[in-house]
Amino acid sequence: MSTVERVRSEFVASWHSFLRRRTAVFFTFFFPAIIVVIFGALVQTQPTGGGLFAEPKEYYIAGYLAVVVLFTPLSRVGSTIARHRDGNRFEKLATTPLTRGEWLLAHALVNVVVIGLAALLLLVLSLLVTGASIPLSASTLALVAFIALGVTLFCGLGALIGSLADSQDGVIAASNAIALPLLFLSETFVTPDLLPSWFQPALNLSPLTYFARGVRALTYSGGDWVLNLAILAVLAVAFFAVGTMAIPQTD
């Protein structure tokens, strides 16, 4: 059995496992919808007001997409690893030809598909509910690459969290403790000028910053999205490699 066949088999098994968890399926797609409704339709933007949500509504599309790209992979991959460890699955997997990298790749691909669909739903809702508009061109298709690389990056981080946490509850707690600061300190909803000047250089330390900057360049401000995509690609490879090494070979 080749690498492609092993990854495909694990992908199919993981995909059907996701579909059997109806609650997970529901909230995976309900979560982005409620985010748009709360922030886009209820809170709304006030470009002349100042403070939070003072930018045009198109500015926050990158933030909406960042929510699903960040939270879902961290919790799904981390919880899966913790669940596999509790069920002695890794001890069984160690007796098969499937490597840790292949296992994580298969699960990352499932997340790319799932979160890609959720991101598409979120993008459509953003346009319909908030009345935002985005420029359409050939470069707009690069959004697919940003989402795929962002999901892969946070799948790697989720694998690291799942390998270090001692339980599924620990995974959820650690994921939220990491994701919440990243979400609001990565040029998503909070603009850099609202932060202290001494802290602003630290925004470059967050991998989510490069996702937000690149997506915003494509959907709102224009500018150099290629550099942000390149940086995100390098970080995705690095986080995926670290996550792969962290996955336990045995329980």
C-alpha positions as a Python dict, from the first residue, in 0.01 Angstrom:
ca = {
    (1, 'M'): (0, 0, 0),
    (2, 'S'): (144, 337, -105),
    (3, 'T'): (154, 658, 96),
    (4, 'V'): (-136, 800, -105),
    (5, 'E'): (-348, 493, -41),
    (6, 'R'): (-272, 497, 333),
    (7, 'V'): (-355, 867, 362),
    (8, 'R'): (-673, 818, 158),
    (9, 'S'): (-786, 529, 380),
    (10, 'E'): (-729, 729, 698),
    (11, 'F'): (-897, 1032, 538),
    (12, 'V'): (-1210, 830, 456),
    (13, 'A'): (-1221, 680, 806),
    (14, 'S'): (-1178, 1024, 968),
    (15, 'W'): (-1437, 1180, 738),
    (16, 'H'): (-1701, 921, 825),
    (17, 'S'): (-1612, 955, 1193),
    (18, 'F'): (-1681, 1329, 1167),
    (19, 'L'): (-2013, 1277, 990),
    (20, 'R'): (-2128, 1035, 1262),
    (21, 'R'): (-2081, 1306, 1525),
    (22, 'R'): (-2392, 1504, 1442),
    (23, 'T'): (-2341, 1759, 1717),
    (24, 'A'): (-1991, 1833, 1587),
    (25, 'V'): (-2122, 1869, 1233),
    (26, 'F'): (-2398, 2105, 1343),
    (27, 'F'): (-2178, 2337, 1549),
    (28, 'T'): (-1898, 2336, 1292),
    (29, 'F'): (-2134, 2515, 1055),
    (30, 'F'): (-2353, 2691, 1314),
    (31, 'F'): (-2054, 2857, 1481),
    (32, 'P'): (-1950, 3073, 1183),
    (33, 'A'): (-2313, 3163, 1119),
    (34, 'I'): (-2368, 3292, 1471),
    (35, 'I'): (-2039, 3486, 1460),
    (36, 'V'): (-2154, 3675, 1152),
    (37, 'V'): (-2500, 3738, 1296),
    (38, 'I'): (-2366, 3870, 1627),
    (39, 'F'): (-2084, 4087, 1500),
    (40, 'G'): (-2199, 4166, 1150),
    (41, 'A'): (-2573, 4213, 1192),
    (42, 'L'): (-2627, 4297, 1561),
    (43, 'V'): (-2312, 4481, 1668),
    (44, 'Q'): (-2243, 4618, 1318),
    (45, 'T'): (-1956, 4840, 1215),
    (46, 'Q'): (-1941, 5214, 1268),
    (47, 'P'): (-1669, 5357, 1039),
    (48, 'T'): (-1709, 5707, 1182),
    (49, 'G'): (-1737, 5608, 1545),
    (50, 'G'): (-1394, 5504, 1668),
    (51, 'G'): (-1301, 5216, 1900),
    (52, 'L'): (-1381, 4855, 1820),
    (53, 'F'): (-1563, 4783, 1492),
    (54, 'A'): (-1481, 5130, 1366),
    (55, 'E'): (-1352, 5001, 1032),
    (56, 'P'): (-1566, 4935, 722),
    (57, 'K'): (-1749, 4602, 729),
    (58, 'E'): (-1520, 4451, 465),
    (59, 'Y'): (-1226, 4492, 703),
    (60, 'Y'): (-1364, 4226, 937),
    (61, 'I'): (-1413, 3948, 678),
    (62, 'A'): (-1058, 3834, 753),
    (63, 'G'): (-1147, 3816, 1123),
    (64, 'Y'): (-1459, 3609, 1059),
    (65, 'L'): (-1259, 3359, 854),
    (66, 'A'): (-983, 3356, 1116),
    (67, 'V'): (-1232, 3232, 1378),
    (68, 'V'): (-1304, 2902, 1202),
    (69, 'V'): (-948, 2856, 1074),
    (70, 'L'): (-814, 2894, 1428),
    (71, 'F'): (-1063, 2733, 1666),
    (72, 'T'): (-1186, 2428, 1475),
    (73, 'P'): (-850, 2261, 1393),
    (74, 'L'): (-711, 2319, 1742),
    (75, 'S'): (-1005, 2154, 1917),
    (76, 'R'): (-1075, 1880, 1660),
    (77, 'V'): (-720, 1751, 1614),
    (78, 'G'): (-626, 1797, 1978),
    (79, 'S'): (-937, 1614, 2100),
    (80, 'T'): (-887, 1337, 1845),
    (81, 'I'): (-532, 1271, 1967),
    (82, 'A'): (-643, 1274, 2331),
    (83, 'R'): (-930, 1037, 2248),
    (84, 'H'): (-699, 804, 2055),
    (85, 'R'): (-455, 799, 2344),
    (86, 'D'): (-730, 717, 2595),
    (87, 'G'): (-849, 433, 2370),
    (88, 'N'): (-499, 294, 2310),
    (89, 'R'): (-536, 366, 1940),
    (90, 'F'): (-178, 480, 1888),
    (91, 'E'): (-46, 149, 2018),
    (92, 'K'): (-252, -23, 1749),
    (93, 'L'): (-152, 228, 1480),
    (94, 'A'): (214, 161, 1559),
    (95, 'T'): (168, -193, 1426),
    (96, 'T'): (44, -63, 1087),
    (97, 'P'): (239, 94, 798),
    (98, 'L'): (66, 429, 862),
    (99, 'T'): (321, 684, 983),
    (100, 'R'): (254, 972, 1219),
    (101, 'G'): (299, 1221, 937),
    (102, 'E'): (52, 1033, 716),
    (103, 'W'): (-198, 1015, 1001),
    (104, 'L'): (-178, 1389, 1065),
    (105, 'L'): (-190, 1468, 693),
    (106, 'A'): (-511, 1268, 653),
    (107, 'H'): (-674, 1445, 946),
    (108, 'A'): (-549, 1784, 825),
    (109, 'L'): (-708, 1717, 484),
    (110, 'V'): (-1041, 1636, 649),
    (111, 'N'): (-1020, 1963, 839),
    (112, 'V'): (-931, 2152, 521),
    (113, 'V'): (-1247, 2020, 355),
    (114, 'V'): (-1472, 2077, 659),
    (115, 'I'): (-1337, 2422, 741),
    (116, 'G'): (-1327, 2516, 375),
    (117, 'L'): (-1701, 2452, 354),
    (118, 'A'): (-1759, 2640, 681),
    (119, 'A'): (-1550, 2931, 554),
    (120, 'L'): (-1748, 2940, 231),
    (121, 'L'): (-2071, 2953, 432),
    (122, 'L'): (-1927, 3229, 648),
    (123, 'L'): (-1813, 3429, 347),
    (124, 'V'): (-2155, 3405, 180),
    (125, 'L'): (-2330, 3505, 503),
    (126, 'S'): (-2091, 3797, 547),
    (127, 'L'): (-2187, 3929, 206),
    (128, 'L'): (-2560, 3870, 251),
    (129, 'V'): (-2609, 3969, 614),
    (130, 'T'): (-2369, 4262, 645),
    (131, 'G'): (-2392, 4391, 290),
    (132, 'A'): (-2015, 4373, 250),
    (133, 'S'): (-1861, 4334, -92),
    (134, 'I'): (-1525, 4196, -198),
    (135, 'P'): (-1328, 4252, -517),
    (136, 'L'): (-1345, 3955, -753),
    (137, 'S'): (-1042, 3868, -963),
    (138, 'A'): (-816, 3574, -1036),
    (139, 'S'): (-617, 3649, -720),
    (140, 'T'): (-932, 3602, -508),
    (141, 'L'): (-883, 3228, -556),
    (142, 'A'): (-577, 3260, -331),
    (143, 'L'): (-825, 3259, -42),
    (144, 'V'): (-837, 2882, -87),
    (145, 'A'): (-461, 2861, -32),
    (146, 'F'): (-477, 3084, 275),
    (147, 'I'): (-751, 2871, 430),
    (148, 'A'): (-575, 2542, 348),
    (149, 'L'): (-241, 2660, 488),
    (150, 'G'): (-402, 2818, 794),
    (151, 'V'): (-592, 2500, 873),
    (152, 'T'): (-278, 2288, 825),
    (153, 'L'): (-81, 2517, 1055),
    (154, 'F'): (-334, 2498, 1336),
    (155, 'C'): (-379, 2124, 1287),
    (156, 'G'): (-9, 2096, 1364),
    (157, 'L'): (-50, 2314, 1673),
    (158, 'G'): (-359, 2112, 1771),
    (159, 'A'): (-155, 1791, 1744),
    (160, 'L'): (105, 1941, 1975),
    (161, 'I'): (-159, 2045, 2228),
    (162, 'G'): (-331, 1705, 2210),
    (163, 'S'): (-1, 1524, 2266),
    (164, 'L'): (94, 1736, 2568),
    (165, 'A'): (-247, 1764, 2738),
    (166, 'D'): (-340, 1487, 2978),
    (167, 'S'): (-708, 1463, 2883),
    (168, 'Q'): (-972, 1585, 2637),
    (169, 'D'): (-1080, 1845, 2892),
    (170, 'G'): (-720, 1961, 2909),
    (171, 'V'): (-712, 1992, 2530),
    (172, 'I'): (-1021, 2214, 2526),
    (173, 'A'): (-887, 2433, 2807),
    (174, 'A'): (-543, 2469, 2647),
    (175, 'S'): (-690, 2532, 2301),
    (176, 'N'): (-911, 2813, 2430),
    (177, 'A'): (-626, 2961, 2634),
    (178, 'I'): (-413, 2982, 2319),
    (179, 'A'): (-683, 3065, 2063),
    (180, 'L'): (-854, 3354, 2240),
    (181, 'P'): (-544, 3574, 2276),
    (182, 'L'): (-437, 3489, 1921),
    (183, 'L'): (-779, 3582, 1784),
    (184, 'F'): (-777, 3933, 1926),
    (185, 'L'): (-403, 4002, 1900),
    (186, 'S'): (-349, 3912, 1535),
    (187, 'E'): (-493, 4205, 1340),
    (188, 'T'): (-832, 4036, 1309),
    (189, 'F'): (-1093, 4239, 1498),
    (190, 'V'): (-865, 4472, 1695),
    (191, 'T'): (-671, 4713, 1475),
    (192, 'P'): (-303, 4768, 1562),
    (193, 'D'): (-357, 5138, 1644),
    (194, 'L'): (-582, 5040, 1936),
    (195, 'L'): (-293, 4854, 2102),
    (196, 'P'): (-1, 5009, 2293),
    (197, 'S'): (285, 5107, 2063),
    (198, 'W'): (530, 4889, 2257),
    (199, 'F'): (313, 4582, 2193),
    (200, 'Q'): (251, 4631, 1820),
    (201, 'P'): (576, 4458, 1704),
    (202, 'A'): (459, 4146, 1891),
    (203, 'L'): (176, 4107, 1639),
    (204, 'N'): (436, 3971, 1397),
    (205, 'L'): (491, 3675, 1631),
    (206, 'S'): (139, 3540, 1575),
    (207, 'P'): (97, 3309, 1274),
    (208, 'L'): (-266, 3418, 1255),
    (209, 'T'): (-148, 3772, 1177),
    (210, 'Y'): (-17, 3663, 838),
    (211, 'F'): (-344, 3486, 762),
    (212, 'A'): (-544, 3798, 851),
    (213, 'R'): (-316, 4034, 659),
    (214, 'G'): (-320, 3820, 347),
    (215, 'V'): (-694, 3759, 349),
    (216, 'R'): (-759, 4128, 412),
    (217, 'A'): (-535, 4222, 119),
    (218, 'L'): (-749, 3998, -103),
    (219, 'T'): (-1090, 4098, 30),
    (220, 'Y'): (-1051, 4462, 132),
    (221, 'S'): (-733, 4665, 122),
    (222, 'G'): (-533, 4525, -167),
    (223, 'G'): (-157, 4512, -124),
    (224, 'D'): (101, 4238, -101),
    (225, 'W'): (-78, 3916, -17),
    (226, 'V'): (192, 3700, -177),
    (227, 'L'): (446, 3769, 98),
    (228, 'N'): (193, 3683, 367),
    (229, 'L'): (103, 3363, 185),
    (230, 'A'): (470, 3266, 162),
    (231, 'I'): (527, 3329, 534),
    (232, 'L'): (212, 3135, 620),
    (233, 'A'): (330, 2844, 404),
    (234, 'V'): (666, 2828, 584),
    (235, 'L'): (496, 2842, 923),
    (236, 'A'): (244, 2574, 820),
    (237, 'V'): (525, 2335, 724),
    (238, 'A'): (708, 2407, 1050),
    (239, 'F'): (403, 2361, 1274),
    (240, 'F'): (299, 2047, 1084),
    (241, 'A'): (648, 1898, 1133),
    (242, 'V'): (648, 1979, 1506),
    (243, 'G'): (297, 1840, 1545),
    (244, 'T'): (397, 1520, 1364),
    (245, 'M'): (696, 1465, 1593),
    (246, 'A'): (479, 1527, 1900),
    (247, 'I'): (222, 1260, 1814),
    (248, 'P'): (283, 960, 2044),
    (249, 'Q'): (397, 643, 1873),
    (250, 'T'): (260, 433, 2157),
    (251, 'D'): (23, 510, 2446),
}
